[in-house]
Amino acid sequence: MRKTLIVDDYDGETTDNVKPVTLILDGERWNLDLSPDSLKALRAALKPFTSKVDAVRIEPSRRRGGGGRSNRPGITQWLRENGWPDAKGRPTAEQTAAYDAAH
């Protein structure tokens, strides 16, 4: 049987106990593969910052697809009133951009 080994993104070591870790900062998201020792080093480096604040758990979205808009019916109505006769259902990116530009 073949065993898959993953390279630790921090120290470059190849081991069988590397786990995926997600780091989010300033709206950017990094997916890291870290061994237990590298994860411990990351947590130690962040501790001066994280020890002074409350953690916020990010729950996975239960919705499918894109972010959706709460004003979708209003957008569709505006599209029809402004020369978009084929405006039905979910607005396209082009239609949404036109609506956003007008508002």
C-alpha positions as CSV (number, residue, x, y, z in Angstrom):
1,M,0.0,0.0,0.0
2,R,1.2,3.4,-0.9
3,K,1.5,6.1,1.8
4,T,1.0,9.7,1.1
5,L,3.5,12.1,2.7
6,I,2.8,15.8,2.9
7,V,5.5,18.5,3.1
8,D,5.3,20.8,6.1
9,D,4.9,24.3,4.8
10,Y,6.9,25.8,7.6
11,D,10.0,23.7,7.9
12,G,9.9,21.7,4.6
13,E,10.0,18.3,6.4
14,T,8.1,15.4,4.9
15,T,6.1,13.4,7.5
16,D,2.9,11.4,7.7
17,N,1.3,13.5,10.5
18,V,1.1,16.9,8.7
19,K,-2.4,18.4,9.0
20,P,-4.1,21.2,7.1
21,V,-4.5,24.5,9.0
22,T,-6.3,27.7,7.8
23,L,-5.1,31.1,8.8
24,I,-7.1,34.2,8.0
25,L,-5.7,37.8,8.5
26,D,-6.9,41.0,6.9
27,G,-9.3,39.2,4.6
28,E,-6.6,36.9,3.2
29,R,-6.8,33.2,3.8
30,W,-3.9,30.8,3.8
31,N,-4.1,27.0,3.8
32,L,-1.0,25.6,5.5
33,D,0.1,22.0,5.9
34,L,1.8,21.9,9.3
35,S,3.3,19.2,11.6
36,P,2.4,19.2,15.3
37,D,5.7,21.0,16.0
38,S,5.2,23.6,13.4
39,L,1.6,24.2,14.6
40,K,3.0,24.6,18.1
41,A,5.5,27.2,16.8
42,L,2.8,29.1,15.0
43,R,0.6,29.2,18.1
44,A,3.5,30.4,20.2
45,A,4.3,33.2,17.7
46,L,0.6,34.3,17.7
47,K,0.1,34.0,21.5
48,P,1.2,37.6,22.4
49,F,-1.7,38.8,20.2
50,T,-4.3,36.0,20.7
51,S,-4.0,35.9,24.5
52,K,-5.4,39.4,24.8
53,V,-8.5,39.0,22.7
54,D,-11.5,36.7,22.4
55,A,-11.5,34.1,19.7
56,V,-14.3,34.2,17.0
57,R,-15.3,30.9,15.6
58,I,-16.1,31.0,11.9
59,E,-18.9,28.6,11.1
60,P,-19.3,27.2,7.6
61,S,-22.0,28.8,5.6
62,R,-25.2,26.8,5.3
63,R,-26.1,28.6,2.1
64,R,-25.1,27.3,-1.3
65,G,-23.5,29.4,-4.0
66,G,-22.5,33.0,-3.8
67,G,-23.3,35.5,-1.1
68,G,-26.7,36.3,-2.4
69,R,-28.4,39.7,-2.0
70,S,-31.3,40.6,0.3
71,N,-32.6,43.1,-2.3
72,R,-32.8,40.7,-5.2
73,P,-36.5,41.5,-6.0
74,G,-35.7,45.2,-5.9
75,I,-32.8,44.7,-8.3
76,T,-35.0,42.6,-10.7
77,Q,-37.7,45.3,-10.6
78,W,-35.1,48.1,-11.3
79,L,-33.7,46.0,-14.2
80,R,-37.1,45.7,-15.8
81,E,-37.9,49.4,-15.4
82,N,-34.5,50.3,-17.0
83,G,-34.5,48.3,-20.2
84,W,-33.6,44.8,-19.1
85,P,-36.7,42.9,-20.3
86,D,-35.1,39.5,-19.7
87,A,-34.5,40.1,-16.0
88,K,-35.8,37.0,-14.3
89,G,-34.6,35.0,-11.4
90,R,-31.1,35.6,-10.1
91,P,-29.5,38.7,-11.7
92,T,-26.4,38.1,-13.8
93,A,-23.1,39.8,-12.8
94,E,-23.6,42.3,-15.6
95,Q,-27.1,43.1,-14.4
96,T,-25.9,43.5,-10.8
97,A,-23.1,45.7,-11.9
98,A,-25.5,48.0,-13.8
99,Y,-27.8,48.2,-10.7
100,D,-24.8,48.9,-8.4
101,A,-23.5,51.6,-10.7
102,A,-26.9,53.3,-10.7
103,H,-27.2,53.3,-6.9
